[in-house]
């Protein structure tokens, strides 16, 4: 039996795969990236709507963005050799 944190990770990976599948489907419905971005953000607010106010959801999203932006940051270019 997997540990709780291992099971949580597997659950997350399944949800991530589904979200990417939905995003790919959305790309076929509109060429505008901003439309997809806003629709996905609305979905997050709707997910939390029954239990959390909008400003709290915005803070949660910002926290996730802070972490993810580090993961997706471009690696620094290697330094040019001296000489």
VOGU-3710 file (C-alpha; in Angstrom, 3 decimals, decimal comma):
1> xxxxxxxxxx> 0,000/0,000/0,000  1,521/3,378/-0,998  2,242/5,997/1,630  -0,266/8,862/1,892  2,074/11,400/0,288  2,838/8,970/-2,544  -0,883/8,452/-3,134  -1,420/12,225/-3,066  1,275/12,624/-5,728  -0,348/9,967/-7,930
11> xxxxxxxxxx> -3,728/11,685/-7,495  -2,136/15,009/-8,446  -0,484/13,517/-11,552  -3,839/12,107/-12,713  -5,481/15,509/-12,201  -2,603/17,237/-13,994  -2,910/14,872/-16,975  -6,645/15,576/-17,182  -6,077/19,338/-16,962  -3,536/19,182/-19,800
21> xxxxxxxxxx> -5,988/17,132/-21,847  -8,675/19,787/-21,273  -6,223/22,554/-22,198  -5,368/20,794/-25,476  -9,074/20,480/-26,266  -9,580/24,163/-25,503  -6,825/25,069/-27,972  -8,991/23,617/-30,735  -11,895/25,913/-29,795  -10,025/29,234/-29,782
31> xxxxxxxxxx> -6,671/30,474/-31,071  -6,537/33,124/-28,351  -4,375/32,070/-25,433  -5,928/34,740/-23,217  -9,384/33,157/-23,653  -8,042/29,812/-22,436  -6,145/31,399/-19,552  -9,196/33,270/-18,299  -11,469/30,249/-18,689  -9,082/28,091/-16,663
41> xxxxxxxxxx> -8,854/30,742/-13,947  -12,657/30,988/-13,815  -12,747/27,202/-13,360  -10,453/27,527/-10,328  -12,664/30,201/-8,788  -15,735/28,057/-9,463  -14,023/25,066/-7,835  -13,635/27,056/-4,603  -16,842/29,129/-4,877  -18,897/27,156/-2,354
51> xxxxxxxxxx> -16,319/27,435/0,409  -13,894/30,340/-0,120  -14,267/34,015/-1,030  -12,682/35,284/-4,249  -9,783/37,173/-2,620  -8,740/34,013/-0,757  -8,817/32,014/-3,988  -6,685/34,709/-5,636  -4,093/34,341/-2,859  -4,062/30,566/-3,309
61> xxxxxxxxxx> -3,558/30,971/-7,058  -0,757/33,503/-6,494  1,005/31,113/-4,113  0,840/28,323/-6,675  2,090/30,682/-9,395  5,065/31,694/-7,250  6,099/28,046/-6,912  5,374/27,079/-10,521  7,161/30,095/-11,998  10,390/28,816/-10,455
71> xxxxxxxxxx> 9,822/25,389/-11,966  9,194/26,832/-15,433  11,937/29,476/-15,298  14,445/29,222/-18,081  17,823/28,006/-16,894  20,500/30,661/-16,845  22,733/30,729/-19,875  26,192/29,332/-19,208  28,824/31,959/-18,548  31,103/32,746/-21,433
81> xxx> 34,637/31,442/-20,971  37,086/34,023/-19,704  39,899/34,977/-21,897
//
